[in-house]
Amino acid sequence: MTSRSSKFSALCLALSVGGGVSAFAHAAPALAQGAAAQSVPQSGGQSATPAEAPEGITLSASDKMWLGKIEKALNSVTTFQAHMQQLDTDGKRTTGVVWMQRPGQMRLAYDPPTPLLLVANQGKVVFRDNQLDQTTVIPMERTPLGLLLRQHVSLKEDVTITGFQHEGGLVQVTVVRTSSPGDGSLTLVFYDNPVSLRSWSVVDAQGRETRVTLFDVKSGVAIPAGTFTLPAQPD
């Protein structure tokens, strides 16, 4: 696999909600670099080695209040469309368009000349590099993306909060999947008045960090049929 393909296989996706006093964003994650380095069998794969339980932080009553506001906002939106700018660990900037329909569906199409496409649907994430004619398939539950495309998003169930900060008008939350913290961590940063997504970053299984900014966000949009059709996958 070329360095470009390996680099972009650690994609960071974003979901956002805009408009109104309660504007909020839905988030998104990156795919674990280690998992993306090869096509993952849909069944019959080897069992992962049990991960050591992550160490969470102690939350104050105020912290828990903010987490409740975040959860409520995340669960209030089912569809959105937005433009995005991505900055990878090597400082490379790319742009594109992202669509989300919760539960379980997302599409990220990068702007030319970047020949990349990522579609999440049917319990898996499919990454397509058209220039290399290469397709990678990753089970959605192995990515932070799976946490945010659920029917009901929760920051209490199945996840561990490893960081929380509220200062200067910003709220920052870092989470990992409790059962598999090695899949990567997701940090969300929000404005606190009104609650709205400012940025986020993902650290993948190899320690690579990707940062994403959303703009021109439209929530509650009707998404055309076929938007989340998965690219052809290897046999």
HUJO-V94885 format. One record per residue. N is the residue number from 1. RES is the residue in three letters. PSI is psi in degrees with one decimal (999 if undefined). OMEGA is omega in degrees with one decimal (999 if undefined). BURIAL is b if it has 24 or more other C-alpha atoms within 12 Angstrom, else e. Layout:
n=N res=RES psi=PSI omega=OMEGA burial=BURIAL
n=N res=RES psi=PSI omega=OMEGA burial=BURIAL
This chain:
n=1 res=MET psi=135.5 omega=-179.7 burial=e
n=2 res=THR psi=161.9 omega=-179.7 burial=e
n=3 res=SER psi=-33.8 omega=-179.8 burial=e
n=4 res=ARG psi=-46.1 omega=-179.4 burial=e
n=5 res=SER psi=-42.8 omega=178.6 burial=b
n=6 res=SER psi=-41.5 omega=-178.8 burial=b
n=7 res=LYS psi=-46.6 omega=-176.1 burial=b
n=8 res=PHE psi=-12.6 omega=174.8 burial=b
n=9 res=SER psi=-22.2 omega=174.3 burial=b
n=10 res=ALA psi=64.6 omega=-174.3 burial=b
n=11 res=LEU psi=146.1 omega=172.7 burial=b
n=12 res=CYS psi=120.8 omega=-178.0 burial=b
n=13 res=LEU psi=156.2 omega=179.6 burial=b
n=14 res=ALA psi=148.7 omega=175.9 burial=b
n=15 res=LEU psi=138.1 omega=-178.9 burial=b
n=16 res=SER psi=156.4 omega=177.1 burial=b
n=17 res=VAL psi=136.3 omega=179.3 burial=b
n=18 res=GLY psi=169.2 omega=173.2 burial=b
n=19 res=GLY psi=144.8 omega=174.4 burial=e
n=20 res=GLY psi=166.7 omega=-178.8 burial=e
n=21 res=VAL psi=-32.0 omega=-177.6 burial=e
n=22 res=SER psi=25.7 omega=-178.4 burial=e
n=23 res=ALA psi=135.4 omega=-178.6 burial=b
n=24 res=PHE psi=167.4 omega=178.0 burial=b
n=25 res=ALA psi=149.5 omega=170.7 burial=b
n=26 res=HIS psi=153.8 omega=-169.3 burial=b
n=27 res=ALA psi=-169.7 omega=172.6 burial=b
n=28 res=ALA psi=170.1 omega=-157.5 burial=b
n=29 res=PRO psi=-175.9 omega=175.3 burial=b
n=30 res=ALA psi=159.7 omega=176.8 burial=b
n=31 res=LEU psi=141.6 omega=-178.3 burial=b
n=32 res=ALA psi=128.5 omega=-177.6 burial=b
n=33 res=GLN psi=-41.4 omega=-178.9 burial=b
n=34 res=GLY psi=-41.0 omega=-180.0 burial=b
n=35 res=ALA psi=-34.6 omega=-175.8 burial=b
n=36 res=ALA psi=-9.9 omega=-176.1 burial=b
n=37 res=ALA psi=-10.5 omega=178.3 burial=b
n=38 res=GLN psi=158.6 omega=176.6 burial=e
n=39 res=SER psi=135.3 omega=-176.4 burial=b
n=40 res=VAL psi=125.6 omega=179.4 burial=b
n=41 res=PRO psi=144.6 omega=-179.1 burial=e
n=42 res=GLN psi=-22.0 omega=178.2 burial=e
n=43 res=SER psi=159.9 omega=175.7 burial=e
n=44 res=GLY psi=8.9 omega=-179.6 burial=e
n=45 res=GLY psi=167.6 omega=179.5 burial=e
n=46 res=GLN psi=147.2 omega=178.8 burial=e
n=47 res=SER psi=140.8 omega=179.4 burial=e
n=48 res=ALA psi=151.0 omega=175.7 burial=e
n=49 res=THR psi=131.6 omega=-179.1 burial=e
n=50 res=PRO psi=133.1 omega=-177.2 burial=e
n=51 res=ALA psi=149.2 omega=174.9 burial=e
n=52 res=GLU psi=137.9 omega=-177.5 burial=e
n=53 res=ALA psi=133.4 omega=179.7 burial=e
n=54 res=PRO psi=155.3 omega=179.5 burial=b
n=55 res=GLU psi=115.9 omega=179.2 burial=e
n=56 res=GLY psi=174.3 omega=179.0 burial=e
n=57 res=ILE psi=162.5 omega=176.1 burial=e
n=58 res=THR psi=125.0 omega=-176.7 burial=e
n=59 res=LEU psi=138.7 omega=175.6 burial=e
n=60 res=SER psi=171.7 omega=177.1 burial=e
n=61 res=ALA psi=-37.7 omega=178.7 burial=e
n=62 res=SER psi=-41.9 omega=178.0 burial=e
n=63 res=ASP psi=-45.8 omega=-178.1 burial=e
n=64 res=LYS psi=-34.3 omega=176.9 burial=e
n=65 res=MET psi=-44.6 omega=179.8 burial=e
n=66 res=TRP psi=-38.0 omega=177.6 burial=b
n=67 res=LEU psi=-37.0 omega=176.5 burial=b
n=68 res=GLY psi=-40.7 omega=177.5 burial=e
n=69 res=LYS psi=-40.1 omega=-179.8 burial=b
n=70 res=ILE psi=-47.6 omega=179.4 burial=b
n=71 res=GLU psi=-45.5 omega=-178.7 burial=b
n=72 res=LYS psi=-42.9 omega=-179.6 burial=e
n=73 res=ALA psi=-42.3 omega=179.5 burial=b
n=74 res=LEU psi=-39.3 omega=-175.5 burial=b
n=75 res=ASN psi=-3.1 omega=-177.9 burial=b
n=76 res=SER psi=-8.7 omega=-175.2 burial=b
n=77 res=VAL psi=137.9 omega=178.0 burial=b
n=78 res=THR psi=-24.5 omega=178.7 burial=b
n=79 res=THR psi=150.4 omega=170.8 burial=b
n=80 res=PHE psi=163.0 omega=174.4 burial=b
n=81 res=GLN psi=139.0 omega=-179.2 burial=b
n=82 res=ALA psi=156.4 omega=167.5 burial=b
n=83 res=HIS psi=153.0 omega=-177.6 burial=b
n=84 res=MET psi=155.1 omega=170.3 burial=b
n=85 res=GLN psi=129.3 omega=-177.5 burial=b
n=86 res=GLN psi=135.7 omega=176.5 burial=b
n=87 res=LEU psi=117.1 omega=-176.3 burial=b
n=88 res=ASP psi=-179.7 omega=-172.8 burial=b
n=89 res=THR psi=-20.1 omega=178.7 burial=b
n=90 res=ASP psi=5.8 omega=178.4 burial=e
n=91 res=GLY psi=8.3 omega=179.4 burial=e
n=92 res=LYS psi=132.1 omega=179.4 burial=e
n=93 res=ARG psi=135.3 omega=174.1 burial=e
n=94 res=THR psi=157.5 omega=179.4 burial=b
n=95 res=THR psi=165.9 omega=179.5 burial=b
n=96 res=GLY psi=-169.9 omega=179.4 burial=b
n=97 res=VAL psi=138.0 omega=179.4 burial=b
n=98 res=VAL psi=138.2 omega=174.4 burial=b
n=99 res=TRP psi=143.6 omega=177.5 burial=b
n=100 res=MET psi=139.7 omega=170.1 burial=b
n=101 res=GLN psi=110.9 omega=-177.6 burial=b
n=102 res=ARG psi=138.3 omega=9.6 burial=b
n=103 res=PRO psi=144.6 omega=161.1 burial=b
n=104 res=GLY psi=9.1 omega=-176.4 burial=b
n=105 res=GLN psi=135.7 omega=176.3 burial=b
n=106 res=MET psi=150.3 omega=174.6 burial=b
n=107 res=ARG psi=131.2 omega=175.5 burial=b
n=108 res=LEU psi=112.2 omega=179.3 burial=b
n=109 res=ALA psi=118.8 omega=179.7 burial=b
n=110 res=TYR psi=147.4 omega=178.6 burial=b
n=111 res=ASP psi=147.8 omega=174.2 burial=e
n=112 res=PRO psi=147.1 omega=9.7 burial=e
n=113 res=PRO psi=7.8 omega=-179.7 burial=e
n=114 res=THR psi=119.7 omega=-171.6 burial=e
n=115 res=PRO psi=41.5 omega=-170.5 burial=b
n=116 res=LEU psi=148.0 omega=177.9 burial=b
n=117 res=LEU psi=137.9 omega=174.9 burial=b
n=118 res=LEU psi=130.3 omega=179.0 burial=b
n=119 res=VAL psi=130.2 omega=174.9 burial=b
n=120 res=ALA psi=127.8 omega=179.6 burial=b
n=121 res=ASN psi=158.7 omega=174.3 burial=b
n=122 res=GLN psi=34.8 omega=175.7 burial=e
n=123 res=GLY psi=13.7 omega=179.0 burial=b
n=124 res=LYS psi=162.3 omega=177.4 burial=b
n=125 res=VAL psi=126.3 omega=-178.4 burial=b
n=126 res=VAL psi=122.7 omega=-179.4 burial=b
n=127 res=PHE psi=125.9 omega=-176.2 burial=b
n=128 res=ARG psi=125.3 omega=172.5 burial=b
n=129 res=ASP psi=102.7 omega=-175.6 burial=b
n=130 res=ASN psi=-31.1 omega=-179.2 burial=e
n=131 res=GLN psi=-39.9 omega=179.3 burial=e
n=132 res=LEU psi=-5.3 omega=-174.8 burial=e
n=133 res=ASP psi=50.4 omega=-175.0 burial=e
n=134 res=GLN psi=135.6 omega=-179.6 burial=b
n=135 res=THR psi=133.9 omega=179.1 burial=b
n=136 res=THR psi=135.2 omega=-179.8 burial=b
n=137 res=VAL psi=129.7 omega=-179.2 burial=b
n=138 res=ILE psi=130.2 omega=174.8 burial=b
n=139 res=PRO psi=133.7 omega=-176.0 burial=b
n=140 res=MET psi=-33.3 omega=-177.7 burial=b
n=141 res=GLU psi=-10.8 omega=177.5 burial=b
n=142 res=ARG psi=4.4 omega=-178.8 burial=b
n=143 res=THR psi=153.3 omega=172.5 burial=b
n=144 res=PRO psi=-23.2 omega=179.4 burial=b
n=145 res=LEU psi=-37.6 omega=-179.2 burial=b
n=146 res=GLY psi=-31.4 omega=179.7 burial=b
n=147 res=LEU psi=-32.4 omega=-170.9 burial=b
n=148 res=LEU psi=-7.7 omega=178.2 burial=b
n=149 res=LEU psi=12.3 omega=179.6 burial=b
n=150 res=ARG psi=163.6 omega=173.6 burial=b
n=151 res=GLN psi=-41.4 omega=177.5 burial=e
n=152 res=HIS psi=117.2 omega=179.7 burial=e
n=153 res=VAL psi=129.5 omega=179.7 burial=b
n=154 res=SER psi=136.8 omega=174.7 burial=b
n=155 res=LEU psi=14.2 omega=178.3 burial=b
n=156 res=LYS psi=-33.0 omega=-175.5 burial=e
n=157 res=GLU psi=130.4 omega=172.8 burial=e
n=158 res=ASP psi=-0.7 omega=179.1 burial=e
n=159 res=VAL psi=155.9 omega=176.0 burial=b
n=160 res=THR psi=128.9 omega=177.3 burial=b
n=161 res=ILE psi=117.1 omega=-177.6 burial=b
n=162 res=THR psi=-5.9 omega=178.2 burial=b
n=163 res=GLY psi=141.1 omega=176.2 burial=b
n=164 res=PHE psi=135.0 omega=179.4 burial=b
n=165 res=GLN psi=137.2 omega=176.7 burial=b
n=166 res=HIS psi=106.9 omega=178.1 burial=b
n=167 res=GLU psi=155.2 omega=177.0 burial=e
n=168 res=GLY psi=29.6 omega=178.9 burial=e
n=169 res=GLY psi=7.9 omega=-178.8 burial=e
n=170 res=LEU psi=143.9 omega=174.2 burial=e
n=171 res=VAL psi=127.1 omega=-177.8 burial=b
n=172 res=GLN psi=128.6 omega=-178.7 burial=b
n=173 res=VAL psi=132.0 omega=175.9 burial=b
n=174 res=THR psi=130.8 omega=-178.6 burial=b
n=175 res=VAL psi=153.7 omega=170.3 burial=b
n=176 res=VAL psi=158.4 omega=173.5 burial=b
n=177 res=ARG psi=125.4 omega=-173.6 burial=b
n=178 res=THR psi=-40.6 omega=-176.1 burial=b
n=179 res=SER psi=-18.4 omega=-177.7 burial=b
n=180 res=SER psi=68.0 omega=-178.2 burial=b
n=181 res=PRO psi=-21.7 omega=-179.9 burial=b
n=182 res=GLY psi=-10.8 omega=178.2 burial=b
n=183 res=ASP psi=-18.2 omega=179.0 burial=b
n=184 res=GLY psi=162.8 omega=178.5 burial=b
n=185 res=SER psi=152.7 omega=-179.7 burial=b
n=186 res=LEU psi=126.1 omega=176.1 burial=b
n=187 res=THR psi=123.5 omega=179.1 burial=b
n=188 res=LEU psi=136.2 omega=177.7 burial=b
n=189 res=VAL psi=126.1 omega=-176.7 burial=b
n=190 res=PHE psi=146.9 omega=162.1 burial=b
n=191 res=TYR psi=147.5 omega=-176.6 burial=b
n=192 res=ASP psi=-7.4 omega=-178.9 burial=b
n=193 res=ASN psi=97.3 omega=-4.7 burial=e
n=194 res=PRO psi=166.9 omega=179.3 burial=e
n=195 res=VAL psi=115.3 omega=-179.9 burial=b
n=196 res=SER psi=147.2 omega=-175.8 burial=b
n=197 res=LEU psi=131.0 omega=176.4 burial=b
n=198 res=ARG psi=-48.7 omega=-179.1 burial=b
n=199 res=SER psi=172.5 omega=172.1 burial=b
n=200 res=TRP psi=163.7 omega=176.9 burial=b
n=201 res=SER psi=151.1 omega=178.9 burial=b
n=202 res=VAL psi=133.7 omega=172.2 burial=b
n=203 res=VAL psi=120.3 omega=-174.6 burial=b
n=204 res=ASP psi=-173.6 omega=-174.6 burial=b
n=205 res=ALA psi=-19.7 omega=179.5 burial=b
n=206 res=GLN psi=4.8 omega=-180.0 burial=b
n=207 res=GLY psi=10.8 omega=178.1 burial=e
n=208 res=ARG psi=133.0 omega=-178.8 burial=b
n=209 res=GLU psi=136.4 omega=177.0 burial=b
n=210 res=THR psi=133.3 omega=-179.9 burial=b
n=211 res=ARG psi=143.9 omega=-176.3 burial=b
n=212 res=VAL psi=141.1 omega=173.6 burial=b
n=213 res=THR psi=136.6 omega=178.5 burial=b
n=214 res=LEU psi=150.1 omega=174.6 burial=b
n=215 res=PHE psi=166.9 omega=-176.3 burial=b
n=216 res=ASP psi=48.0 omega=-175.8 burial=e
n=217 res=VAL psi=133.9 omega=176.5 burial=b
n=218 res=LYS psi=116.6 omega=-179.3 burial=b
n=219 res=SER psi=158.9 omega=178.8 burial=b
n=220 res=GLY psi=24.9 omega=-177.2 burial=e
n=221 res=VAL psi=155.0 omega=172.6 burial=e
n=222 res=ALA psi=123.5 omega=-176.4 burial=e
n=223 res=ILE psi=128.4 omega=-176.6 burial=e
n=224 res=PRO psi=145.9 omega=176.3 burial=e
n=225 res=ALA psi=141.2 omega=178.5 burial=e
n=226 res=GLY psi=-7.7 omega=-178.8 burial=e
n=227 res=THR psi=-36.5 omega=-175.0 burial=b
n=228 res=PHE psi=20.5 omega=174.5 burial=b
n=229 res=THR psi=128.5 omega=-177.0 burial=e
n=230 res=LEU psi=141.8 omega=172.4 burial=b
n=231 res=PRO psi=156.8 omega=176.4 burial=b
n=232 res=ALA psi=137.7 omega=-174.5 burial=e
n=233 res=GLN psi=154.6 omega=179.5 burial=e
n=234 res=PRO psi=147.1 omega=179.1 burial=e
n=235 res=ASP psi=999 omega=999 burial=e
